[in-house]
């Protein structure tokens, strides 16, 4: 993975202020930053997918988020829910393989949970991620331990929801959530895949890191780099 300044292809502004809420402009910045992270990790994600999939996850995700980037200028005055829904619809129409329906659903469900909002509290973001993860589970029929993106997203959501309930600072909650996603990603390495293209390999899928869990971790780590106080 491409790492720079503690992040994954994104360098936070030096004058970043500590945020108690996530603004609409910060959401747009997150999407832009993730598109950059995906582009910089395109070959890495494709390499991971080559071992247990169709060798196209990085390529597909990069194509999808480049298409998203072309839509963002029209989103400058829109609410967060509309931004997320636009991202989701764009990914559905441009990303091939399983990534399109799954990431498209993730953003569409997050958009439904944030409809009309111009900023997000930690509780709002936890609710949006909860809706997003439930959408991914419903769409992919995957559970924790199936060696999919759910293995990164589910523990990240659990940690974020607990942090929100405990009233923890936004930055700390985001960091803990991303750390949980990273551990979930790493935990996919010994697993035998039970869903998706990797499941066709049976026992041979063990020993390889899941590319979807990896791109999911990158998504949440980028949220830390953009939204959390450096």
Secondary structure by P-SEA (a helix, b strand, c coil): cccccccccccccccccccccccaaaaaaaaaaaaaaaaaaaaaaaaaaaacccccaaaaaaaaaaaaaaaccccccccaaaaaaaaaaaaaaccccaaaaaaaaaaaaaaaaacccccccaaaaaaaaaaaaaaaaaaaccccccccaaaaaaaaaaaaaaaaaacccaaaaaaaaaaaaaaaaaaaccccccccccccccccccccccaaaaaaaaaaaaaaaccccc
